[in-house]
Structure formats: C-alpha cells, structure tokens
Amino acid sequence: MKQVIKIIAMFCLVTTALRSQPVPDFVISDSEGNSHQLSTYLNQGQFVVLEFFHSLATQANALAYDLEQRYEAWGNGEFKVQFLAISLRDFDDNATLQKFKSKYRVSFPHCGVEGGALTNLNEWTDGTYGQIRLLPSFVIISPDSTVVFDVRDNNSLTLLDSLDQILYELGARKPFIVKGQVTMDDSPMQEVQVEADDKENHNNRVVLTNLEGKYIHVFDSMPSDRSILFRPIKND
C-alpha cells in the first residue's frame, strides 16, 4: 500500500513589535465556535486584518476565493498575519456563514451575529476611526497599534494588492514556503530530509500535513544550520 507524506518547509521572518497606546480590544467567536481576542494576536506580534462584510455583498462574494489565496499566502493565520471576517448584518448567523465558507471554499474565521459581531466591536464600527461606507471594507491593525482603516477598492485584485502593500509597509512579511511530497511503497524504509538554507537569518518551521492539508506535526525553531531527517513508518 502506498502512503504519501506531504512536507511543507516554512521559513518566516520574525520581527519585534513595539507596543504603543493600545487599541480597543474585543473578543468574538467565529461560526465554528472558536474564540478570537484582538489583544492576544497583537501581543503575539501578529498583524490582524478585519474584513467587514456580509454574505450577500456582491463584491465580498467575488472577492472570497482570491482573499482565501492571500490568507494562505500569509501563512493561514499561523505566522505574522491573522484574517477575521466580520459580518455587519443580523441575518448572518453561524449556519449561514458556514454555508458561505463552504460555497466559496474559504477557511479563515468568519464571525457573525451569534458570535458578537454586532455587539462586541462598537469602537470599530461607531465612527471612532472613521466610517465604514461600503462592504467589504478592511481594517489592518499592527502589533504597535497602528490602524489603517477602511481599505477598499472596486477592483478586487487591486484591493488585495493594496492589502499586501500596507501589510508590507507596516512590517509584516510573508512566510517563504517550500512544498514537496514523498511516496512510500513496499520497498525498504525511505528517509526524507529537509534542510534549512537560511541566508537572511529567518526562523525556520517544518510542517507535516496529510493529503487533505491537515496538520500532522509541526517542528518549530529549526536552527538555520541544521537539517531534520524523517524516517516514515510504514503501516501494515
């Protein structure tokens, strides 16, 4: 029986975030019941991208697939950037948002009325930072409390490029991802070696996933002058 192990080597630049006057905190739950606290992400040195939208917004629907690709390019929330989609309409309950995610094949957290989207983010929606005039609209929050409010564009790709550019200018960096896979058959045990070639003093992380992309194991903080040798075990 053949087995396939996918290997993803991720190399991510780690930066130091300096905190200034804190931004308004919030706690919100997504459509799967997971809790998200803004200050937790910021204290971990992560940038947070808020997408204010609703499930019937034409541009939000058109943007969903490409936005998912950007989310994955920034490391699926595991590295320097986390994405949170927040519906500002009371018809977006958890079931509706789950259908939306399934239809458009998106994986980043979506938060609606049942998770506190209409009650827990007042400082972000009451005009303190500005007016949200059209949906979708984006807010980018950096670990040093810099806020870029109401990022939007009628051209979806231009909008996503703008998000990338703002994140880059604020100091975020995408993880460098190398992917590969090894197929095992009934021959003698095969060895898989992942080497870190880190010329820019990045921190290294190696992630093992199955064919569905689900995490099997994560090896953090791999030294830049070392390699990891995997010895897959064949199942009977």
C-alpha angles and dihedrals in degrees: 000000000000122000126193123205117190116210123202118185112196125192116191131183111232117212132185116245120210114209120220128175105340121249121230109288126222140181118211136167125225129223091272094053097256117143122230124192118190095213091053091059093044093048088053089057095253128143114228124215114197117198111198106200145123130232095250096049107120097216093044089056092047090047098047100089096044091045089054089054090054090048090054092045089055090053107270092275091301097105134031101327133054124190123208123182113206122191117215095196127089093222092068102091122162095272092052092049092048089054089049092052092047094047095050096032097236124154107185117104118282118195127196145166094302091054097052100265092141097041111030102055102053095136089055096049105032097077098265090127097022141289124303098221105171135019130268096042126161134217121193119201121189126204090252089059096255108152125201106191134201100007107180143142134178089230107075097205093046088050093053091047088052091053090052092048094049092048090050093049090050090055105263118138129196118239115253105236127199117186133192142143140219124212117211123201133166094294120108117296114293125215125220120202127193116192127196115224100183112174095158098052094251123161112246131222129182118204126191118204136173123238091276090057095250115147116254099174140342124214109200131199099013107187113249093235096048138077133212119228116206120200106193116212114223115229117227 
